[in-house]
Amino acid sequence: MEDWRNGGFGLYIHWPFCVSKCPYCDFNSHVAARIDQRRWQDAYLREIDRIGAETRGRRLDTVFFGGGTPSLMAPQVVAAILERVRRTWPLANDLEVTLEANPGTVEAARFRGFREAGVNRISIGIQALDDESLRLLGRLHSAGEGRRAIGIAQDLFERVSFDLIYARQNQSAEDWQAELRAALAIGTDHLSLYQLTIEDGTAFGDRFARGRLPGLPTETVSAEMYEITQEICDAAGLPAYEISNHARPGAESRHNIIYWNGGDYAGVGPGAHGRLTLDGARWATETLRAPGAWLEAVEQRGNGETPREAVPADAQGYEYLMMGLRRDTGVSMARLAAILGVVPDLPRLAGLEELDLLQREGDSLRATRHGRMVLNSLLAELLTDANF
């Protein structure tokens, strides 16, 4: 059995447009005065046809519309894409179709259109529950608009998730504790809770480098916020199934689990990444980032990708470790050995177990709660002197 089947097969559709660019965002998102949605629809359909021909016969488990702000897409475009998806692949009986939304783009009629098109899960970028924090994050919506957007989504969709960012400017551990309790009281089955990171190439990155981003919590306070997050969500029945994602059992994002479990996924749209196993080889795919360049490439040569790169066995093993240790379930050592073609030698593993950062149980290796909090450093230590 090819290894990707352990994780499944998903389709990611990237919509690159936003109403404005958030200062913390390093995603491939752009502001455009005018968008020819019919032209974009045709390009997406052509790319689905191309990838579908390569992966014919595979069962598709998930579709994810990400961005950018996919809720800016016309419902008719989403409907056309999903109709082409149904004609291209056999579908899982429980196909998950997620669409990301921002509160300022949420209208009941538009959301009804998405539901009728086949979307069955909504993920809303709330980010904060008070107006001052939203202003500091550069968000255009108010806290009231955010709550109304969640309410509209909950009226129309059985599965609703929303995002919050913590360790923000001028936020204390007590502030975050109160905000998280308020978020849980809204009554959703999935929360994505991200610690603010300052990325190079963003407006926040530039301000931070110039000393103009005051009030950020210390590392100690940020770590306290992480522990608060775990404790409160555990008590509420939404444990962390991944570093930043919490869900009631059965409500996890199945699309993201494909990434973390080393499945295959096709990426369509500007800057979309993918992993495809074809003819026994695993390939890393990437598309042109600039929206105009991607659109013209699809129209003129029928392919929006940049040249593919083969992923060798050692890189596949590293990816499996890096992504799998984000999960509460961890990784299978037997599967890791099968990917690598050799039993891996990890001489520092025992020491990391003694520090309560990693835990082995039978075939499973997983990061503990403390280990997941410092996962990048943990991986670097685990792979020092490793032999595979």
Buried (B, 14 or more C-beta within 10 A) or exposed (E): EEBBEBBBBBBBBBBBBBBBBBBBBBBBBBEEEEBEBEEBBBBBBBBBEBBBEEBEEBEBBBBBBBBBBBBBBBBEBBBBBBEBBEEBBEBBEEBBBBBBBBBBBBEEEBBBBBBEBBBBBBBBBBBBBBBEBBEBBBBBBBBEBBBBBBBBBBEBBEBBBBBBBBBBBEBEBEBBBEBBEBBBEBEBBBBBBBBBEBBEEBBBBBBBEEEEBEEBBEEEBBBBBBEBBBEBBEEBEBBBBBBBBBBBEEBBBBBBBBBBBBBBBBBBBBBBBBBBBEEEEBBBBBBBBBBEEBBBBBEEEEBBBEEBEEBEBBBBBBBBBBBBBBBBBBBBBEBBBBBBEBEBEBEBBEEBBEEEBBBEEEEBBBBBBBBBBBBEEBBEBBBEEBEB
